[in-house]
């Protein structure tokens, strides 16, 4: 590599400032603002139940755009849904472009449209996890078969981005997806789980574990024969993601334990195999992931993967704007603008 190339690479590796909003300082304010400060009534869905080979029904929420326009498949983050504020923000921008969209609700995450806080029950003794790509694969193949001439793009946020990158690596050039983008991916699940055990980040662990534990305990009650190998008391007492994944996620999904799950489900080792133009937006101050894991992900990725790393932005937030009543969500805007350039 020439001296000029090294300098260019070093410059590209430096995170840049997006001009984060002064009224949400720091990564934690950035990360939590959206839940309380964003509208959940930005788009209208058409719901579809897609049968799976194992007897489940995947809940898809469609948004119709112009005839012949591309379709974007969206994957939400941990304990999110198509009604998550960042999903609705992306969908609003996609609608403004005149495109079609389909939001996949992971198993156990779909909401009742008449009462978005109410979860719809699963039909099989399975939940979702950060490396589950079979359901997404079914959605991609179904949509591609329905409209063979329609361009398909995909966007994943947080663990939805992990699922997307893992699937892209699994499929290589055989993918029906022509371009993809992610926001705030926890590329190394083990590093992320342990990073979240520190300081203020433990708040997020407590928040997510409350609903995750409730889902698994409900599953044990509804499917006792299929879940008899799980220890309900161990699940209830789990103080961290690592403990919960070792007690629930791993045995429920055929992994030997939490470390086996993290190794096999992390998108990090699939990044070198991606052969589709892919944009990955992350923040250096993401409270869900250590910076060194982000650097390892960028170093491992194929030439088809473009990283844009900001100095600030928190997790799936990236809030800019001079005034609180006129916020801008930089990562969402970047993702949609970049996909429009791929046409």
C-alpha positions in Angstrom: 0.0 0.0 0.0 1.4 3.4 -0.9 2.0 6.2 1.6 -0.9 8.1 0.2 -3.2 5.1 0.5 -2.2 4.6 4.1 -3.0 8.2 4.8 -6.4 7.9 3.1 -7.2 4.7 5.1 -6.1 6.4 8.4 -8.4 9.3 7.6 -11.3 7.1 6.7 -10.9 5.3 10.0 -11.4 8.5 12.0 -15.0 9.0 13.2 -16.5 12.2 12.0 -18.9 14.6 13.8 -22.5 14.8 12.5 -23.2 17.9 14.6 -25.2 16.0 17.3 -28.0 18.1 18.7 -26.9 20.1 21.7 -30.2 19.4 23.5 -29.5 15.6 23.7 -25.9 15.5 24.9 -24.1 12.2 25.3 -24.8 8.7 24.0 -27.4 7.8 26.6 -29.6 10.9 26.0 -29.3 10.2 22.3 -30.2 6.6 22.7 -33.3 7.1 24.9 -34.7 10.3 23.3 -36.5 8.6 20.4 -38.7 6.4 22.6 -40.2 9.5 24.3 -39.8 12.2 21.7 -40.8 10.7 18.3 -44.2 10.1 16.8 -45.5 6.5 16.2 -48.2 7.6 13.7 -46.1 8.3 10.6 -47.2 5.6 8.1 -50.1 3.2 7.5 -49.5 -0.6 7.1 -51.1 -3.4 5.2 -50.6 -6.6 7.3 -49.8 -10.0 6.0 -49.4 -13.3 7.8 -46.8 -15.5 6.0 -46.8 -19.2 6.9 -43.4 -20.8 7.8 -42.4 -24.4 7.3 -42.6 -25.1 11.0 -46.2 -23.9 11.4 -45.6 -20.3 12.6 -46.9 -17.2 10.9 -44.5 -14.3 10.3 -46.2 -10.9 10.6 -45.2 -8.6 7.7 -46.3 -5.0 7.6 -46.3 -3.7 4.0 -46.3 -0.1 2.7 -47.3 0.5 -0.9 -45.4 2.9 -3.1 -45.3 3.7 -6.8 -45.8 0.8 -9.3 -42.5 -0.6 -10.3 -40.6 1.2 -7.6 -38.0 -0.8 -5.5 -39.0 -2.5 -2.2 -37.1 -2.2 1.0 -37.3 -4.9 3.6 -36.7 -3.7 7.1 -35.6 -5.6 10.2 -36.0 -4.1 13.7 -33.8 -4.3 16.8 -34.0 -6.1 20.1 -37.6 -6.1 21.4 -38.7 -3.8 18.7 -41.3 -4.2 16.0 -42.6 -2.4 12.9 -43.9 0.2 15.3 -40.4 1.1 16.7 -39.8 4.8 16.2 -36.6 4.3 14.1 -38.6 1.8 11.8 -41.3 4.4 11.4 -38.7 7.1 10.6 -37.1 4.9 7.9 -40.5 4.1 6.5 -41.5 7.8 6.3 -38.4 8.5 4.3 -39.0 5.5 2.0 -42.5 6.6 1.5 -41.2 10.1 0.5 -39.1 8.4 -2.1 -42.2 6.7 -3.6 -40.8 3.2 -2.8 -42.5 0.1 -1.4 -41.5 -1.4 2.0 -42.0 -4.5 4.0 -41.2 -4.6 7.8 -40.6 -8.0 9.2 -41.7 -8.5 12.8 -39.5 -11.1 14.4 -41.2 -14.0 16.2 -42.8 -12.8 19.5 -42.4 -9.1 18.5 -45.4 -8.3 16.4 -47.9 -5.8 17.8 -51.7 -5.7 17.6 -52.4 -2.8 15.2 -55.4 -1.7 17.3 -53.2 -1.6 20.4 -49.5 -1.4 19.5 -48.4 -2.1 23.0 -50.0 -5.5 22.9 -47.9 -8.4 21.6 -49.4 -11.1 19.4 -48.7 -14.6 20.7 -46.4 -17.0 18.9 -47.8 -20.3 17.6 -44.7 -22.4 18.0 -42.2 -22.9 21.0 -39.6 -20.6 19.4 -38.7 -16.9 19.8 -36.2 -14.9 17.7 -32.5 -14.4 18.3 -29.7 -12.2 16.9 -28.5 -14.8 14.4 -31.9 -16.2 13.1 -31.7 -15.8 9.3 -34.2 -18.5 8.2 -37.3 -16.3 8.6 -35.7 -13.4 6.8 -34.6 -15.8 4.0 -38.2 -16.9 3.6 -39.4 -13.3 3.3 -36.8 -12.4 0.7 -37.5 -15.5 -1.4 -41.2 -14.9 -1.2 -41.1 -11.3 -2.2 -38.6 -12.0 -5.0 -40.9 -14.7 -6.4 -43.9 -12.4 -6.3 -42.2 -9.6 -8.3 -39.1 -10.9 -10.1 -38.4 -7.6 -11.8 -38.7 -5.5 -8.6 -35.4 -4.3 -7.1 -35.1 -5.5 -3.5 -33.1 -3.6 -0.8 -32.8 -4.3 2.9 -32.2 -2.3 6.0 -31.5 -3.7 9.5 -31.2 -1.8 12.8 -29.2 -3.1 15.8 -29.7 -6.9 16.0 -31.8 -6.6 12.8 -28.7 -5.4 11.2 -26.7 -8.3 12.6 -29.3 -10.7 11.1 -29.1 -8.9 7.8 -25.2 -8.9 7.6 -25.1 -12.6 8.6 -27.6 -13.5 5.9 -25.7 -11.5 3.3 -22.5 -13.4 4.3 -24.3 -16.7 4.1 -25.6 -16.0 0.6 -22.8 -14.1 -1.0 -23.5 -13.3 -4.7 -26.6 -15.5 -4.6 -28.6 -12.9 -2.7 -31.8 -11.4 -4.1 -30.9 -8.2 -2.3 -29.2 -5.7 -4.6 -28.1 -3.3 -1.8 -28.3 -3.2 2.0 -27.7 -0.9 4.9 -27.4 -1.2 8.6 -27.5 1.1 11.7 -25.8 0.4 15.0 -25.0 -3.3 14.6 -23.5 -5.2 17.6 -21.1 -7.1 15.3 -19.6 -9.2 18.1 -22.4 -10.3 20.4 -20.1 -11.6 23.1 -18.2 -8.3 23.3 -21.5 -6.4 23.3 -23.1 -8.5 26.0 -20.1 -8.0 28.4 -19.8 -4.3 27.5 -23.4 -3.8 28.5 -22.6 -5.0 32.0 -20.7 -1.8 32.7 -21.8 1.5 34.2 -24.9 3.2 32.9 -25.3 0.6 30.1 -26.7 -1.8 32.7 -29.9 0.2 32.5 -30.5 -1.2 29.0 -29.9 -4.7 30.2 -32.5 -4.4 32.9 -35.0 -2.8 30.5 -34.7 -5.5 27.8 -34.4 -8.5 30.2 -37.7 -7.6 31.8 -39.7 -8.3 28.6 -37.4 -11.1 27.3 -37.8 -13.0 30.6 -41.6 -12.5 30.4 -41.7 -14.0 26.9 -39.7 -17.0 27.7 -41.6 -17.8 30.9 -44.8 -17.5 28.9 -43.4 -19.9 26.3 -42.5 -22.4 29.0 -46.1 -22.3 30.3 -47.7 -22.7 26.9 -45.3 -25.4 25.5 -44.2 -27.4 28.6 -43.2 -30.5 26.7 -41.0 -28.7 24.2 -39.3 -26.5 26.8 -38.8 -29.0 29.6 -35.1 -28.7 29.3 -35.1 -25.0 30.3 -34.7 -24.0 34.0 -37.3 -21.3 34.7 -35.8 -20.2 38.0 -32.4 -19.7 36.3 -34.0 -17.7 33.6 -35.8 -15.5 36.1 -32.7 -14.8 38.1 -30.4 -14.1 35.1 -28.8 -10.7 35.9 -27.1 -10.1 32.5 -27.5 -10.8 28.8 -24.8 -13.5 29.0 -26.6 -15.3 31.9 -29.9 -15.0 30.1 -28.6 -16.2 26.8 -26.9 -19.2 28.5 -30.1 -20.1 30.4 -32.7 -19.3 27.7 -31.5 -18.2 24.2 -28.9 -21.0 23.7 -30.9 -24.1 24.9 -34.1 -22.8 23.2 -32.3 -22.6 19.8 -29.9 -25.5 19.9 -26.7 -23.8 20.9 -24.3 -25.4 23.5 -24.3 -22.2 25.6 -24.0 -18.5 25.4 -20.5 -18.5 24.0 -21.4 -20.9 21.3 -24.4 -18.7 20.5 -22.4 -15.6 20.3 -19.7 -17.2 18.1 -22.2 -18.7 15.6 -24.7 -15.8 15.6 -22.4 -12.8 15.4 -22.2 -11.1 12.0 -18.5 -10.4 12.5 -17.3 -13.6 10.9 -19.7 -13.2 8.0 -18.5 -9.8 7.0 -15.7 -11.0 4.7 -18.2 -13.0 2.6 -20.6 -10.2 1.7 -20.8 -9.5 -2.0 -23.6 -7.0 -2.1 -23.1 -3.2 -1.8 -23.7 -2.6 1.9 -23.5 0.6 4.1 -22.9 0.2 7.8 -23.5 3.2 10.0 -22.2 3.1 13.5 -21.3 5.5 16.3 -18.0 5.4 18.2 -19.9 6.2 21.4 -22.5 3.5 21.0 -23.3 2.3 24.6 -24.1 -1.2 23.3 -20.7 -2.0 21.7 -17.0 -1.3 22.6 -15.1 0.7 20.0 -12.5 -2.0 19.5 -15.2 -4.4 18.3 -16.3 -1.8 15.8 -12.8 -1.5 14.6 -12.5 -5.3 14.2 -15.7 -5.4 12.2 -14.5 -2.7 9.8 -11.1 -4.5 9.4 -12.8 -7.8 8.7 -15.4 -6.6 6.1 -15.2 -7.3 2.4 -14.6 -4.5 -0.1 -18.3 -4.4 -0.8 -19.0 -3.1 2.7 -18.7 0.7 3.4 -18.5 1.9 7.0 -19.5 5.3 8.2 -18.6 5.9 11.8 -19.5 9.0 13.7 -18.0 10.4 16.9 -21.4 10.6 18.5 -24.9 9.3 18.0 -25.6 6.7 20.6 -27.3 3.5 19.6 -29.7 3.7 16.7 -30.2 7.4 17.4 -27.9 9.9 15.6 -30.0 12.9 16.4 -29.1 16.3 14.9 -30.8 19.6 14.5 -30.6 23.0 16.2 -34.0 22.9 17.9 -35.8 20.1 19.8 -39.0 20.6 17.9 -37.1 20.2 14.5 -34.9 17.1 15.0 -33.2 15.3 12.2 -32.3 11.6 12.3 -29.0 11.6 10.5 -28.4 7.8 10.1 -31.9 7.2 8.8 -31.5 10.0 6.2 -28.1 8.7 5.2 -29.3 5.1 4.7 -32.2 6.0 2.5 -30.2 8.5 0.5 -27.4 5.9 0.0 -29.9 3.3 -1.2 -31.3 5.8 -3.7 -27.8 6.3 -5.1 -27.6 2.5 -5.8 -30.3 2.5 -8.5 
